[in-house]
Amino acid sequence: MFSSVRVRLTLWYVLVFEVLLTGFSLSIYFVLSNDVYARLDRSLSKAARMTATLFQAETAEQRRHNPRFCQGDRRREDLILS
């Protein structure tokens, strides 16, 4: 069945093309995957920084309006009621 030169050359061509296509596809996949993960990391870092900044601003505002806000000996319910 594989004695014909035409069949053997066709099979070699298909094998080489498959290896090249697989290599190209894997390289594109890994490059795009790394880019997507890098963008996700940057986005999460930006969101975390923004959240931390807003939290710090909010707690600073609470401290200005209620000096007893950060006292460790007072219970939270006492702060809310006062």
C-alpha positions as semicolon CSV with decimal commas, in nm:
position;residue;x (nm);y (nm);z (nm)
1;M;0,000;0,000;0,000
2;F;0,281;0,247;0,086
3;S;0,511;0,131;-0,191
4;S;0,420;0,413;-0,427
5;V;0,652;0,714;-0,419
6;R;0,355;0,946;-0,458
7;V;0,184;0,807;-0,145
8;R;0,503;0,822;0,063
9;L;0,576;1,181;-0,042
10;T;0,218;1,281;0,034
11;L;0,239;1,125;0,381
12;W;0,571;1,303;0,448
13;Y;0,419;1,631;0,331
14;V;0,116;1,582;0,559
15;L;0,342;1,494;0,854
16;V;0,568;1,797;0,804
17;F;0,270;2,028;0,756
18;E;0,107;1,891;1,073
19;V;0,423;1,948;1,278
20;L;0,463;2,303;1,146
21;L;0,096;2,387;1,200
22;T;0,100;2,244;1,553
23;G;0,416;2,437;1,641
24;F;0,276;2,761;1,504
25;S;-0,057;2,711;1,682
26;L;0,110;2,636;2,015
27;S;0,337;2,939;1,988
28;I;0,041;3,169;1,912
29;Y;-0,156;3,015;2,199
30;F;0,123;3,067;2,454
31;V;0,196;3,424;2,341
32;L;-0,170;3,523;2,360
33;S;-0,220;3,337;2,687
34;N;0,070;3,520;2,851
35;D;-0,060;3,853;2,723
36;V;-0,410;3,790;2,856
37;Y;-0,278;3,686;3,197
38;A;-0,050;3,991;3,212
39;R;-0,344;4,220;3,132
40;L;-0,555;4,046;3,397
41;D;-0,277;4,087;3,656
42;R;-0,244;4,458;3,576
43;S;-0,620;4,506;3,595
44;L;-0,645;4,328;3,930
45;S;-0,351;4,524;4,070
46;K;-0,510;4,850;3,962
47;A;-0,843;4,751;4,118
48;A;-0,670;4,649;4,443
49;R;-0,478;4,978;4,460
50;M;-0,795;5,177;4,395
51;T;-0,986;4,981;4,660
52;A;-0,707;5,031;4,915
53;T;-0,695;5,404;4,841
54;L;-1,071;5,441;4,879
55;F;-1,067;5,236;5,199
56;Q;-0,789;5,450;5,347
57;A;-0,974;5,769;5,251
58;E;-1,296;5,639;5,405
59;T;-1,131;5,536;5,732
60;A;-0,949;5,870;5,750
61;E;-1,283;6,046;5,705
62;Q;-1,438;5,832;5,978
63;R;-1,150;5,920;6,212
64;R;-1,200;6,292;6,146
65;H;-1,575;6,279;6,218
66;N;-1,553;6,038;6,511
67;P;-1,223;6,039;6,704
68;R;-1,328;5,731;6,901
69;F;-1,354;5,531;6,577
70;C;-1,015;5,362;6,614
71;Q;-1,009;5,313;6,990
72;G;-0,950;4,948;7,065
73;D;-1,126;4,947;7,404
74;R;-1,461;5,058;7,266
75;R;-1,702;4,813;7,110
76;R;-1,841;4,871;6,765
77;E;-2,196;4,905;6,894
78;D;-2,087;5,185;7,128
79;L;-1,938;5,373;6,835
80;I;-2,250;5,336;6,626
81;L;-2,480;5,454;6,908
82;S;-2,267;5,753;7,003
